[in-house]
Amino acid sequence: MQDPAEEYAEDAAEIAERVTQLGLTVATAESLTAGAISVALGAAPEASDWYRGGVAAYSEEVKREVLGVTAEQVTSAECARELALGVARLLGADASVAVTGVGGPGPTEGEPEGTVFAAAQVHGEVFEAHHVFVGDPAEVVHETVGAALALLRHALEATASVD
């Protein structure tokens, strides 16, 4: 399995180009991926100009106390939305992407392994995705990085076309 920063370099470069054109900043909130999305974005061109940083909110306590998650279940679409909005607020970013889910082995909070909830937001407009990936935990994390970057790219394209 290739390093996500290498495999998803093209996606991250497209995000970098888009946010630079729009004059936006980006942040990440990661549970399931524990910083892997951050690594991919941090390796993108001119990241120091637009990437504000990220929070690897792996524990429920960090999700709730640092990022303000109130969702009943932390493995949910609601949690992903709250993570995305919370990290943007915390780090002063215009756009953000967040993921939460079940890497495995086994289910969590009634969700099967491989379940991923992602949310991306630009100026408060939220876009969501739900996936169920097949594979061991490392493969689920890897697939989640690609899905999260694709969702962020979609959110940036959708909001740019409205401006």
Secondary structure, 3 states (H helix, E strand, C coil): CCCHHHHCHHHHHHHHHHHHHHCCCEEEEECCCCCHHHHHHHCCCCHHHHEEEEEECCCHHHHHHCCCCCCCCCCCHHHHHHHHHHHHHHHCCCEEEEEEECCCCCCECCECCCEEEEEEEECCEEEEEEEECCCCHHHHHHHHHHHHHHHHHHHHHHHHHHC
